Amino acid sequence: MGLAAVVAAAAVAAASGPNPIQAENALGGSQPSAWLQPAVPPTAIEGWSSEISVLPGEQVHLHVSTDDGDRYRVEIYRLGWYGGLGARLYLCLPSCGGDEEGHKYGATVQSGLIRADWPVTDALTVPANWVSGYYYALLRLTDAGDETDSRGYVPFIVRAPPTRHAQMLVQVPVNTWQAYNPWGGKSLYPFDSTDLAPAQRVSFDRPLAFSAQGPFDWEYNLVRFLEREGYDVSYQTDLDTDAHPESLLEHRLVIVAGHDEYWTKGMRDAFNAARAAGTNLAFTGSNAGYWQVRYENNRRTIRFRALTPPRPECALMGVMFLRLREHESGPVDYTVPNAASTDPWFRNTGFNPGDKVLDVVGNEWDSLPDPPPPPSCVKPQLKVLFHFEGQPANADAVRYTATSGARVFAGGAQQLSWSLDIFNLTRFGRTLPPDTRLQQFMRNALDDLGRPAKPTSIDVAVQGHTVTLKVQGHADTRVKFQSFKHAGVGSFTLDSAGVSPLCKNKTGNCIIRNVAPGTYRYAAVSVDEWTRSTPIFTAKVVVPT
């Protein structure tokens, strides 16, 4: 075990102007040859940042080590779509035409904890206009002949300012980056630790080794897809979720990116609270929320399912990690079950029952729990959307609706995002282009998950020429209810001719006076600060003469 439909999204953007992600990705990008990490591990220059996550106006403090006398500069890039180029150069330290002298520093080992206690060599104040996202400092040696292959990189996240509430939030799994980081000879795993003896704890105060999990493994394909499609999204790390659990409530959808295996109790509590408040959740990889960790010293790491009382992952996600398959064995395929193909998320995808999504299940994946499932994992409305049947265990992508109305999607497969974008095309022997069917499936899913839960009921009372509506829904303090009137008994949409908006309030109560005699139908939606739910409709309503 290893540690909107497009039209709908475009319509929202047209009504309110481009969101920050759309405006940012309309800017020119940088050629991948300039910024992409080379295929060989950097050995001559390394670094780390005191801050893994910052707000605009805060500082990033870099600690860079080179051979004594080597010269280098720091180039700051933001990762995204940028017309397919994938990143954009923001600035350089000391300048894009300059460099500075470096020095060599070593590791510090204290009580088994490996740290890089290096001095601050470079500092950057994040400008107010930097858009939330994945950033990284490329450390480039500038000595003759070194610029191509001698690069280090230091990833960090820029969060959105507190006043900006994006519709979607991506949680970045930096805990898991460090769990797999063997820099200095130790990670939390024996396979890449000296003498096969893993560390009991690891530090963020060290470079991210070339072989460690990082943003380019299981997350970058998702980022490219989200930003290419122009979704209103911002980013924060799992440390931020632990420190500010209420932040999840500032978004309609929280997306867990990639392989997010190491969570704190505070993170799990935050996700449970967000789901209970009606926030939709999407887990786009697998093996998320498996280990409970703590940031303070002298406390143990334990699987959530082994706690007393148990908190298995399936209680939150509907599925749970059961097995892994070594990378050398290659990934396997998802299949569309017969019962799933008519689901609205499959609309216009081209998927048919029995169709396969190739090479997305691996090397770790999630499954429905073995029967009998823990009581907390029984989800009456759970639906299996994709399935793998085989060894060493089945895999499942599922969706369920919580009692709060929140929808929860779990992709169940670590490499699912690799079929959304061309990056990682040849990773682990893959030669497959993005799957356009899965791309449309994800658009449909995000369009639904980006909306509040629809109202649960709409009651109508007619007294003379007065119609009284009572709209009821889930207890989500972020929504109001809006009602609509349509003359006639035929089916209609909220954009149909003759549809009139009525009341919009938190109570759901609406009294319409002096209604002309005739036959009507009414509809209602839940509305939040980003968009509205799908509607519910009444049967015909007759107002007498």
C-alpha positions, 0 to 999 in steps of 0.5 A, a space after each residue: 500500500 502506498 503512502 458543467 457541461 461546457 455550455 453551462 460553464 460558458 453561459 455562467 462565465 458570459 453572464 458574469 465575465 471571466 473568472 480568475 482561472 479563465 482570465 489567467 489561462 488566456 495569458 501566454 504560457 511558457 514552453 515546456 522545455 523551459 520549465 518541465 522537470 528534466 528526466 534525470 534527478 537534480 544533484 547539483 542544486 536542491 531547495 525547499 520552502 519554509 512555506 508550502 502554502 501562502 496567501 497573496 501578500 505573504 512571503 515565500 522563503 527559499 533555502 537553496 543548496 548548490 556546490 560552492 561557487 555555482 551560480 543560479 537563479 530562481 524562476 517562479 512558474 504557475 502550473 495550469 493549461 495556458 493553451 496546452 503549454 502547461 505553465 507560465 513564468 511569473 518572475 525570476 530571482 534575482 532577475 530573469 537575466 541575472 544569477 547569484 552565487 550558491 553554497 553547499 549545505 548538508 542534512 541535519 539528523 536529530 532523534 531520527 528526523 532528517 531536516 535541511 536546516 539551511 539558511 534562507 537564500 531567497 525570499 519572495 513576497 507574493 503579489 496581490 494579483 497572483 491567481 490561486 494555483 500550483 506554483 513552483 520555483 525552478 532552481 536553475 544553474 546558470 554556469 555554462 552547460 548546466 542550464 538544461 539538466 541541472 534543475 531543482 524545483 520547489 512546489 508551493 500553493 498560492 491560496 485565494 484571498 479570504 474574500 474570494 469564494 470559488 465555486 470549487 476548491 482543490 485540496 492538494 495532498 502535501 502530507 502524502 508528498 512528504 510521506 513518500 519523500 526519501 530525501 536524506 535517506 528516509 521516507 515513511 516506507 522501507 522500499 526507499 529508506 536506507 537499510 529498509 528502515 523507514 522513518 517514524 516521522 518526516 519533516 517538511 523542512 527538506 527538498 522534495 526528492 526526484 523520486 518522491 510523489 509530487 504534483 506531476 504524478 497524480 494531480 497535474 492532469 486534473 489541474 490542466 483539465 480543470 483550467 482548460 475547461 475554465 472552472 471557477 476553482 481555487 487551491 489549498 493544501 491539506 495543512 490548510 484544511 486542518 488549520 481552517 476546517 471552515 474553509 470547506 464551507 466557502 465552496 460548493 464542491 471540494 475536490 481531493 486531488 490525486 493520492 491523498 493518503 495521509 489525513 489528520 483527524 481535523 481534516 476528516 472532521 472538516 470533510 464530515 462537517 462539509 458534507 453535513 452542510 451540503 457541500 459536494 465532495 469529489 475524490 479524483 484518485 484513490 487511497 485517500 484518507 487512509 492514515 490518520 496522522 498528527 503534526 505534533 511530535 510523539 503521537 502515532 500514525 494509525 489507519 482510520 478504520 483501526 480507530 476506536 470507534 472505527 472511522 473507515 474511509 467508506 463512511 465518507 467516500 463510499 469506497 475504501 482502499 483494499 489492495 495495490 498492484 505494483 507499477 511493473 504489473 501495469 494498470 487495468 481497465 474500468 468497465 461501464 456497468 449496465 445499470 450506470 449507462 443511463 445515469 445523467 452523468 453519462 449523457 452525451 459521453 458515447 459510453 455504452 454498457 460494457 465499454 472500457 476505460 483503458 489503463 486507469 485502475 492502478 496501482 492503488 485502488 478503492 473498492 466497495 467494502 467486503 460484505 458485510 460492510 461496516 454500518 457507517 458505509 451503507 449508503 442507500 443511494 450509492 451507485 456504481 459508475 465504473 467497475 473492475 472485476 479481478 485480482 488482487 481486488 475489485 475497483 469501483 467508482 461510485 456516487 451517493 447522496 448524503 442525507 444533507 443532499 450533498 453528492 459524493 463522488 469517489 473515482 476509486 482509481 489512482 490514474 483516473 485523471 490520466 485519461 483527462 489530459 495528455 500529460 503522463 502519456 507515456 508514464 509506466 508504459 502507457 501510450 493512450 491519449 485522453 479518453 474523450 468519453 471520460 472527459 465528457 463524463 467528468 464535465 457532466 459530473 462537475 456540472 452536477 457537483 457544482 450545484 446545490 441540492 435541489 429542493 425536496 418538495 414544493 406544495 401549492 395551495 389555491 384560494 380564489 385568485 391567490 396561490 401560496 407556494 411552500 418550498 422545502 429543502 435541505 438545511 443548507 444555510 448558503 442557499 435561498 429558494 426561488 420559485 417560477 410560474 409557467 402557464 399551461 400543463 406541458 413540460 418546460 425549462 426555466 428558460 422557456 418562453 412564458 416562465 416568470 420568476 417569483 419569490 426568492 428567499 430563505 423561507 421558501 414561502 411565496 404568496 402570489 395574488 391576483 392570479 388570472 384564471 387558468 392552468 399553471 405549473 410551478 417550479 422551484 430551485 435552490 440558489 447559492 452564490 454560484 449557481 442554482 440547482 436542477 428544478 423540481 416541478 408541481 403537477 398542474 394547478 388550476 386557478 378558478 374563474 
